[in-house]
Amino acid sequence: MQNQSKPVLIFAQSGRFLAQSASQAGYRVWVADCFGDMDTLVASERWQGLPKLASLTCKQFLTVLQSLTKGEECSLIYGSGIEQCAHLLHQLPNHIELIANSADTINTIKTPTLFFDILNTLNLPYPTTVFDKDLANTDYIAKSISGLGGSHIRPISQSDSLQNNYFQKITDGTPGSALFLANGKKAQILSINRQYIEPTPRSPYRLGMIESPLDITSTHQKLITKACNRITQKTGLKGLNSLDFIISQKNELFILEVNPRPSASIELIESKFIPIIQLHINACHGRLITKSLETPSCINSFRYIFAEKNFSIPSDMVWPVECSDIAKSASLIKKDEPICSCLVQASDHAAAMVKHKIILAQIIKQLLPQTNCSLYSY
């Protein structure tokens, strides 16, 4: 068991859920993220804002670490967005212990030429993938090496820049993900999830919702388990990770990518006896869980609520209890940016959508429309 007198430092684009889980586990929590949402601040003893992670410099990174830690020993756990600045992990001061995958492991997993070579070596299936746009055609999509949440995926006709892109043949079907724990040698599947996109003209593959559990065949279950174990053995993955896949209309399962960090699907896990972040910490120290988590008796549905136009948050906003990632009063939110997230339980997908629509209506009727948010961003 991790020494809980040692604070946990969360570093992520959004650190809210990891902060809440660490607080629930009894740790002092320090957070560096890009939003500083109200529920993040409630769960945190200290908070420091970050610029966009893709533009974070080494000097800014070290300044944030110094401001948060004040030289005190702590454990660093990162979340979403680390792909955009993983090289900075090489600069960690000695008083900060990394409880996560190393920068080298992230580089191996998130460099497409290396990752798909590993899949080839392990004889694991994936869609036809090329690294030269001239070898692709209109049946392909362009993906950014460091993207997340699906917002980086474009039809090849919309890929303005070739830099940091690779190209994958379009596969129609059911997208999903597998959340798993790893200890460097072995993997344990925690959940199999269904993903739903919420497209915009600029981001036609934007992730909008995740639901668990996803009912799949035993053949597909065995393939996912084999893939997570073999990739873990090959790369030394540790802690919480997720594997994205798609099941084609011909019922073939293809691996799309691995996220070497806690993903949004951790929100769907029901762990009554141990906070999810403690599972991550234990796995990074080599200890996996001894028995499977309980299978949910209903659908857990996690949705991002995006703004359909520019809004601001009123001072008397009443948020439904199902909402998280709650912005401060007077925050200005631009069209297509997230207003909040929402977690509901229901008997099936249709019932979950009814609940989500009711919550969305409760939120929208309170927001204040803004005609010009050009100078601001949430």
C-alpha positions as CSV (number, residue, x, y, z in Angstrom):
1,M,0.0,0.0,0.0
2,Q,1.3,3.5,-1.0
3,N,2.2,5.7,1.9
4,Q,-0.8,8.0,2.2
5,S,1.1,10.7,4.1
6,K,2.8,11.3,0.8
7,P,0.8,13.7,-1.4
8,V,-0.4,12.8,-4.8
9,L,0.2,15.3,-7.6
10,I,-2.3,15.0,-10.5
11,F,-1.1,16.4,-13.9
12,A,-3.7,16.3,-16.7
13,Q,-5.7,18.4,-19.1
14,S,-8.5,17.7,-16.7
15,G,-7.6,16.3,-13.3
16,R,-11.0,16.3,-11.7
17,F,-11.8,12.6,-11.4
18,L,-8.3,11.5,-10.5
19,A,-8.3,14.2,-7.8
20,Q,-11.6,13.0,-6.4
21,S,-10.4,9.4,-6.3
22,A,-7.1,10.3,-4.6
23,S,-9.0,12.4,-2.0
24,Q,-11.4,9.5,-1.5
25,A,-8.4,7.2,-0.9
26,G,-7.1,9.5,1.8
27,Y,-4.3,11.3,0.1
28,R,-3.5,15.0,0.1
29,V,-4.1,16.1,-3.4
30,W,-2.3,18.7,-5.6
31,V,-3.6,19.3,-9.1
32,A,-2.1,20.9,-12.2
33,D,-4.7,21.1,-15.0
34,C,-6.1,23.4,-17.7
35,F,-9.5,24.1,-16.2
36,G,-9.7,24.4,-12.4
37,D,-13.3,23.3,-12.3
38,M,-15.2,23.8,-9.1
39,D,-15.3,20.1,-8.2
40,T,-11.6,19.8,-8.9
41,L,-10.8,22.6,-6.5
42,V,-13.0,21.0,-3.8
43,A,-11.0,17.8,-4.0
44,S,-7.6,19.5,-4.1
45,E,-5.5,21.0,-1.4
46,R,-3.5,22.9,-4.0
47,W,-4.2,23.8,-7.6
48,Q,-2.2,25.3,-10.4
49,G,-3.4,26.2,-13.9
50,L,-1.7,24.9,-17.1
51,P,-1.6,26.3,-20.6
52,K,-2.5,24.1,-23.5
53,L,-0.3,21.0,-22.9
54,A,0.8,20.9,-26.6
55,S,2.6,24.3,-26.0
56,L,3.8,23.7,-22.5
57,T,7.5,24.5,-22.2
58,C,10.0,22.8,-19.9
59,K,10.4,26.0,-18.0
60,Q,6.6,26.3,-17.5
61,F,6.5,22.7,-16.5
62,L,9.2,23.0,-13.8
63,T,7.7,26.3,-12.5
64,V,4.3,24.6,-12.0
65,L,5.9,21.7,-10.2
66,Q,7.8,24.0,-7.9
67,S,4.8,26.1,-7.2
68,L,2.7,23.1,-6.3
69,T,5.2,20.9,-4.4
70,K,7.4,23.6,-2.8
71,G,10.1,20.9,-2.8
72,E,8.0,18.4,-0.7
73,E,8.1,14.7,-1.7
74,C,5.1,13.6,-3.6
75,S,3.9,11.0,-6.2
76,L,3.0,12.2,-9.7
77,I,0.1,10.6,-11.5
78,Y,-0.9,12.0,-14.9
79,G,-4.0,11.8,-17.0
80,S,-5.4,13.1,-20.2
81,G,-3.1,15.1,-22.4
82,I,0.2,13.6,-21.3
83,E,0.7,12.4,-24.9
84,Q,1.3,16.0,-25.9
85,C,4.2,16.6,-23.5
86,A,5.4,13.3,-22.3
87,H,9.1,14.3,-23.0
88,L,8.9,16.6,-20.0
89,L,8.7,13.7,-17.7
90,H,12.4,13.2,-18.2
91,Q,12.8,16.5,-16.3
92,L,11.1,15.5,-13.1
93,P,12.9,16.7,-10.0
94,N,14.2,14.1,-7.6
95,H,11.5,14.8,-4.9
96,I,8.7,13.7,-7.3
97,E,8.1,10.0,-7.8
98,L,6.4,9.0,-11.1
99,I,3.6,6.5,-10.4
100,A,2.7,5.8,-14.1
101,N,4.2,4.7,-17.4
102,S,7.6,6.2,-18.2
103,A,8.1,8.8,-21.0
104,D,9.9,6.0,-23.0
105,T,6.9,3.7,-22.7
106,I,4.5,6.5,-23.8
107,N,6.8,7.2,-26.7
108,T,6.7,3.6,-27.8
109,I,2.9,3.3,-27.5
110,K,2.1,6.7,-29.1
111,T,4.6,6.5,-32.0
112,P,2.5,4.9,-34.7
113,T,5.4,3.3,-36.6
114,L,6.5,1.6,-33.4
115,F,3.1,0.7,-32.1
116,F,1.8,-0.9,-35.3
117,D,5.1,-2.7,-35.7
118,I,4.4,-4.2,-32.2
119,L,0.9,-5.3,-33.3
120,N,2.5,-6.9,-36.4
121,T,5.0,-8.7,-34.2
122,L,2.3,-9.9,-31.9
123,N,0.0,-10.9,-34.7
124,L,-2.8,-8.6,-33.5
125,P,-5.4,-7.2,-36.0
126,Y,-5.7,-3.6,-36.9
127,P,-7.1,-1.5,-39.8
128,T,-4.8,-0.9,-42.8
129,T,-2.5,1.9,-41.7
130,V,0.0,4.0,-43.7
131,F,2.3,6.8,-42.7
132,D,2.5,8.5,-46.1
133,K,-0.5,10.4,-47.3
134,D,0.3,9.5,-50.9
135,L,-0.4,5.9,-50.0
136,A,-3.9,6.8,-48.7
137,N,-7.1,7.7,-50.5
138,T,-10.6,8.9,-49.7
139,D,-11.3,5.6,-47.8
140,Y,-8.8,6.7,-45.1
141,I,-8.9,9.1,-42.2
142,A,-6.1,11.2,-40.8
143,K,-5.1,10.8,-37.1
144,S,-2.8,13.0,-35.0
145,I,-0.1,11.2,-33.1
146,S,-0.8,13.1,-29.9
147,G,-4.6,13.6,-30.2
148,L,-7.2,12.6,-27.7
149,G,-11.0,12.3,-27.5
150,G,-11.4,11.8,-31.2
151,S,-11.4,15.5,-32.0
152,H,-8.1,15.1,-33.8
153,I,-9.5,12.6,-36.4
154,R,-10.3,14.0,-39.8
155,P,-11.4,12.8,-43.2
156,I,-8.2,12.8,-45.3
157,S,-9.6,15.6,-47.4
158,Q,-9.5,17.9,-44.3
159,S,-6.0,17.0,-43.1
160,D,-4.3,20.4,-43.8
161,S,-1.0,19.4,-42.4
162,L,0.9,16.2,-42.8
163,Q,3.0,16.8,-39.7
164,N,2.4,14.3,-36.8
165,N,-0.4,12.5,-38.8
166,Y,-0.9,8.9,-39.8
167,F,-3.6,7.5,-42.0
168,Q,-6.0,4.6,-41.4
169,K,-8.5,2.9,-43.6
170,I,-12.1,3.7,-42.5
171,T,-13.8,0.8,-40.7
172,D,-17.5,1.1,-40.1
173,G,-18.8,-0.6,-37.0
174,T,-19.1,-0.5,-33.2
175,P,-16.3,1.5,-31.5
176,G,-15.3,0.5,-28.0
177,S,-12.6,0.5,-25.4
178,A,-11.1,-1.9,-22.8
179,L,-10.0,-0.4,-19.5
180,F,-7.2,-2.5,-18.0
181,L,-4.7,-2.6,-15.1
182,A,-1.1,-3.6,-15.8
183,N,1.9,-4.4,-13.7
184,G,4.6,-4.4,-16.4
185,K,4.1,-8.1,-17.1
186,K,0.4,-8.9,-16.9
187,A,-2.9,-7.1,-17.6
188,Q,-6.3,-7.4,-16.0
189,I,-9.4,-6.2,-17.8
190,L,-11.6,-4.0,-15.6
191,S,-14.4,-3.0,-18.1
192,I,-15.4,-3.3,-21.8
193,N,-17.1,0.0,-22.9
194,R,-19.1,1.3,-25.9
195,Q,-18.1,4.6,-27.3
196,Y,-20.4,7.1,-29.1
197,I,-19.3,10.0,-31.2
198,E,-20.9,13.4,-31.2
199,P,-19.7,14.9,-34.5
200,T,-19.2,18.5,-35.6
201,P,-18.1,19.6,-39.1
202,R,-14.6,20.3,-37.8
203,S,-14.4,17.1,-35.6
204,P,-16.6,14.4,-37.2
205,Y,-15.2,11.7,-34.8
206,R,-15.4,13.7,-31.5
207,L,-16.0,11.4,-28.5
208,G,-19.4,12.3,-26.9
209,M,-20.3,9.4,-24.6
210,I,-19.0,6.2,-23.1
211,E,-21.2,3.4,-21.7
212,S,-20.4,0.2,-19.8
213,P,-20.7,-2.7,-20.0
214,L,-20.6,-3.5,-23.7
215,D,-21.8,-7.0,-24.5
216,I,-19.3,-8.7,-26.8
217,T,-18.7,-12.3,-27.9
218,S,-16.4,-14.6,-26.0
219,T,-14.2,-14.7,-29.0
220,H,-13.8,-10.9,-29.0
221,Q,-13.3,-10.9,-25.2
222,K,-10.5,-13.4,-25.5
223,L,-8.8,-11.3,-28.3
224,I,-9.0,-8.2,-26.2
225,T,-7.6,-10.0,-23.1
226,K,-4.8,-11.5,-25.3
227,A,-4.0,-8.1,-26.8
228,C,-3.8,-6.3,-23.5
229,N,-1.5,-8.9,-22.0
230,R,0.8,-9.2,-25.0
231,I,1.1,-5.4,-25.4
232,T,1.8,-5.1,-21.7
233,Q,4.5,-7.8,-21.8
234,K,6.1,-6.2,-24.9
235,T,6.1,-2.6,-23.6
236,G,6.0,-2.9,-19.8
237,L,2.8,-1.0,-19.4
238,K,1.9,-0.2,-15.8
239,G,-1.2,1.1,-13.9
240,L,-4.5,2.1,-15.6
241,N,-4.5,2.0,-19.4
242,S,-7.1,1.6,-22.1
243,L,-7.2,-0.1,-25.5
244,D,-9.5,1.3,-28.2
245,F,-11.0,-1.0,-30.8
246,I,-13.7,-1.3,-33.4
247,I,-15.9,-4.3,-34.2
248,S,-16.6,-4.1,-38.0
249,Q,-19.9,-4.8,-39.7
250,K,-18.4,-8.2,-40.6
251,N,-17.9,-8.8,-36.9
252,E,-14.1,-8.5,-37.0
253,L,-12.4,-6.8,-34.1
254,F,-9.5,-4.4,-35.0
255,I,-7.3,-2.6,-32.5
256,L,-7.0,1.1,-33.0
257,E,-4.7,2.4,-30.3
258,V,-3.6,2.1,-26.6
259,N,-3.8,5.1,-24.2
260,P,-1.0,4.5,-21.7
261,R,-2.8,6.4,-18.9
262,P,-6.1,6.5,-17.1
263,S,-8.9,7.2,-19.6
264,A,-12.3,8.7,-19.2
265,S,-13.8,5.2,-18.8
266,I,-12.5,5.1,-15.2
267,E,-15.6,7.1,-14.4
268,L,-17.7,4.0,-15.1
269,I,-16.0,1.7,-12.7
270,E,-17.9,0.7,-9.6
271,S,-15.4,-0.2,-6.9
272,K,-17.0,-0.2,-3.5
273,F,-14.0,-1.2,-1.5
274,I,-11.0,0.5,-3.1
275,P,-10.8,3.8,-5.0
276,I,-9.8,3.5,-8.6
277,I,-6.6,5.5,-8.1
278,Q,-5.5,3.1,-5.5
279,L,-5.8,0.2,-8.0
280,H,-3.6,2.3,-10.3
281,I,-1.0,2.9,-7.6
282,N,-0.9,-0.7,-6.5
283,A,-0.5,-1.9,-10.1
284,C,2.4,0.4,-10.7
285,H,4.0,-1.2,-7.7
286,G,3.4,-4.7,-9.2
287,R,0.2,-5.6,-7.4
288,L,-3.0,-6.4,-9.4
289,I,-6.4,-7.1,-7.9
290,T,-7.0,-10.6,-6.6
291,K,-10.6,-10.9,-7.7
292,S,-12.7,-9.3,-10.4
293,L,-14.8,-6.2,-9.9
294,E,-18.5,-6.6,-9.7
295,T,-20.3,-6.7,-13.0
296,P,-22.7,-3.7,-13.1
297,S,-26.4,-4.6,-13.0
298,C,-27.3,-1.6,-15.2
299,I,-25.8,0.7,-17.8
300,N,-23.3,3.3,-16.6
301,S,-23.3,6.2,-19.1
302,F,-20.8,9.0,-19.1
303,R,-21.5,11.9,-21.5
304,Y,-19.7,15.2,-22.3
305,I,-22.2,18.0,-22.7
306,F,-21.0,20.4,-25.4
307,A,-22.2,24.0,-26.1
308,E,-24.2,24.4,-29.2
309,K,-23.5,28.1,-29.1
310,N,-21.6,30.6,-26.9
311,F,-22.8,30.7,-23.3
312,S,-21.8,32.0,-19.9
313,I,-22.4,30.4,-16.5
314,P,-24.8,32.5,-14.3
315,S,-24.0,33.2,-10.7
316,D,-27.1,31.3,-9.5
317,M,-26.6,28.2,-11.7
318,V,-28.1,25.1,-10.1
319,W,-26.2,22.0,-11.5
320,P,-28.0,18.7,-11.6
321,V,-26.4,16.2,-9.1
322,E,-25.3,14.0,-12.0
323,C,-23.0,16.7,-13.4
324,S,-19.2,17.0,-12.9
325,D,-16.4,19.2,-14.4
326,I,-18.4,22.3,-13.2
327,A,-17.1,25.7,-14.4
328,K,-17.0,28.7,-12.2
329,S,-19.7,31.3,-12.3
330,A,-19.3,33.9,-15.1
331,S,-17.1,31.4,-17.1
332,L,-17.5,31.9,-20.9
333,I,-17.9,28.8,-22.9
334,K,-17.6,28.9,-26.7
335,K,-19.6,26.9,-29.2
336,D,-18.4,23.2,-29.2
337,E,-16.5,23.5,-26.0
338,P,-17.6,21.3,-23.0
339,I,-20.1,22.7,-20.6
340,C,-19.7,19.8,-18.1
341,S,-19.9,16.0,-18.0
342,C,-22.7,13.9,-16.8
343,L,-22.9,10.3,-15.3
344,V,-26.2,8.4,-15.2
345,Q,-27.3,4.9,-14.5
346,A,-30.1,3.3,-16.5
347,S,-31.5,-0.1,-17.6
348,D,-30.3,0.4,-21.2
349,H,-28.9,2.9,-23.7
350,A,-32.4,4.3,-24.6
351,A,-33.2,4.9,-20.9
352,A,-29.8,6.5,-20.4
353,M,-30.4,8.9,-23.3
354,V,-33.7,10.0,-21.8
355,K,-32.0,10.9,-18.6
356,H,-29.2,12.7,-20.4
357,K,-31.7,14.8,-22.4
358,I,-33.6,15.8,-19.3
359,I,-30.3,16.9,-17.6
360,L,-29.3,18.8,-20.8
361,A,-32.6,20.7,-20.8
362,Q,-32.1,21.6,-17.1
363,I,-28.7,23.0,-17.9
364,I,-29.4,24.8,-21.2
365,K,-32.4,26.7,-19.8
366,Q,-30.2,28.3,-17.1
367,L,-27.2,29.3,-19.3
368,L,-26.8,32.9,-20.5
369,P,-26.4,33.2,-24.3
370,Q,-23.4,35.3,-25.4
371,T,-23.1,36.9,-28.8
372,N,-19.4,37.3,-28.7
373,C,-16.9,35.1,-26.8
374,S,-14.0,35.9,-29.1
375,L,-11.8,37.2,-26.3
376,Y,-12.5,34.4,-23.9
377,S,-12.3,30.7,-23.6
378,Y,-13.4,28.2,-20.9
